Amino acid sequence: MKTVYLAGPISGLTYDGVVDWREAVARELADVGIKALSPMRAKSYLRVRGQEALDSTVDYGTFNCLSSHRGITTRDRWDATRCDVLLVHLLGAKAVSIGSVMEIAWADLRRTPIVATMNDKLDVHEHGMLNECIGFRVPTLDEAVDIVKALLL
């Protein structure tokens, strides 16, 4: 089964803000036989934090080793290097998502196609090196999903 890794900002967002778009995209892709990998899978225990924003400087490893800094890095790197396509949803990011940039670099190292949603030239992620790694830059999540389907079906 073809797989897509759903990358995007986590720090500074609520649990629901992080998972809602990923769950919607995963359902749409599952309908056509594409498996989505989310960095938030098996981490519903983070929801107990209520509407408080998740913080990348906090080591949530006390909840579960999947959420320790090492656990996050290990699984996200594995996912970003084993997927068939990396979908990076960067629209609306208020600050650079260092984790997403790492995932882009890992995927690019493997020459995995990268599809990214970004604002036109006003995005906080605007950088020549990222632009060179991103094969498909689109302004909406719907368009990104369509590109993923076109690549994998």
C-alpha positions in Angstrom: 0.0 0.0 0.0 1.3 3.5 -0.9 1.9 5.8 2.0 2.0 9.5 2.6 3.5 11.2 5.7 1.5 14.2 7.0 4.0 16.7 8.2 3.2 20.2 9.5 3.5 22.4 12.6 2.6 21.0 16.0 4.3 23.4 18.5 2.0 26.3 19.4 -1.2 24.5 18.3 -3.8 22.7 20.4 -4.1 18.9 20.1 -7.3 19.2 18.0 -5.6 21.9 15.8 -2.8 19.4 15.1 -4.9 16.3 14.4 -8.1 17.6 12.7 -6.6 18.3 9.3 -4.5 15.1 9.4 -7.6 12.9 10.2 -9.6 14.5 7.4 -6.8 14.0 4.9 -6.2 10.4 6.1 -9.9 9.5 5.6 -9.9 11.0 2.1 -6.7 9.1 1.1 -7.9 5.9 2.7 -10.9 6.0 0.4 -8.6 5.5 -2.6 -6.2 3.0 -0.9 -3.5 5.4 0.3 -2.3 5.0 3.9 -1.5 8.2 5.8 1.1 8.3 8.5 0.6 10.9 11.2 3.2 12.1 13.7 0.2 12.2 16.2 -0.8 8.5 15.8 -1.1 6.7 19.2 -0.7 10.0 21.0 -4.3 10.7 22.1 -3.1 11.0 25.6 -1.9 14.4 24.7 -5.5 15.5 24.4 -5.8 15.5 28.2 -3.9 18.8 28.1 -7.1 20.4 27.1 -6.9 23.4 24.7 -3.4 24.3 25.9 -0.9 24.6 23.0 1.6 21.9 22.6 5.2 23.1 23.1 8.2 21.7 21.3 10.5 22.6 24.2 8.6 20.4 26.6 9.6 16.7 26.8 6.2 14.9 26.9 8.1 11.6 27.5 6.6 11.4 31.0 3.3 10.6 29.2 4.8 8.1 26.9 8.2 7.5 25.4 6.7 8.1 21.9 6.5 11.7 22.9 10.0 12.1 24.3 12.3 14.2 22.2 14.2 11.1 21.1 11.0 9.2 20.4 9.5 11.9 18.3 12.8 12.3 16.3 13.2 8.5 15.8 9.7 7.8 14.5 9.3 11.0 12.5 12.6 10.4 10.7 11.6 6.8 10.0 8.2 7.9 8.6 9.7 10.7 6.5 12.3 8.3 5.0 9.9 5.4 4.3 6.8 7.1 2.9 6.1 7.3 -0.8 5.2 11.1 -0.6 5.6 13.7 2.0 2.7 16.1 2.4 3.6 19.2 4.4 0.8 21.5 5.4 2.4 24.8 6.3 -0.5 27.3 5.7 -1.1 29.6 8.6 2.1 28.8 10.4 3.1 31.7 12.6 6.7 30.6 13.0 9.0 28.2 11.2 8.3 24.6 12.1 11.7 23.2 12.7 10.4 19.7 12.8 8.7 20.1 9.5 11.9 21.4 8.0 13.8 18.4 9.3 11.2 16.1 7.8 11.5 17.9 4.4 15.3 17.4 4.6 15.0 13.7 5.5 12.5 13.1 2.7 14.5 15.0 0.2 17.6 13.0 1.1 15.7 9.9 -0.1 14.4 11.8 -3.2 10.8 11.3 -1.9 8.4 13.7 -3.7 7.3 16.6 -1.4 4.0 18.3 -1.7 3.6 21.5 0.4 0.9 24.0 1.1 2.4 27.4 1.5 1.4 31.0 1.1 2.7 32.8 -2.0 6.0 34.5 -1.1 4.7 35.6 2.3 5.2 32.3 4.1 7.5 32.2 7.1 9.0 29.1 5.5 10.0 31.0 2.4 13.7 30.0 1.8 15.6 29.0 -1.3 16.8 25.7 0.1 13.2 24.6 1.0 11.9 25.8 -2.3 14.4 23.6 -4.1 13.4 20.5 -2.1 9.6 21.0 -2.5 8.6 19.5 -5.8 4.9 20.6 -5.6 3.9 23.9 -3.9 0.2 24.6 -3.8 -2.0 27.2 -2.0 -4.6 24.8 -0.5 -4.8 21.5 1.3 -7.3 20.2 -1.2 -4.9 20.8 -4.0 -2.1 19.1 -2.1 -4.3 16.0 -1.6 -5.1 16.0 -5.3 -1.3 16.1 -6.1 -0.7 13.2 -3.7 -3.4 11.2 -5.5 -2.0 12.0 -8.9 1.4 10.8 -7.8 0.4 7.6 -6.1 -2.6 6.4 -8.1 
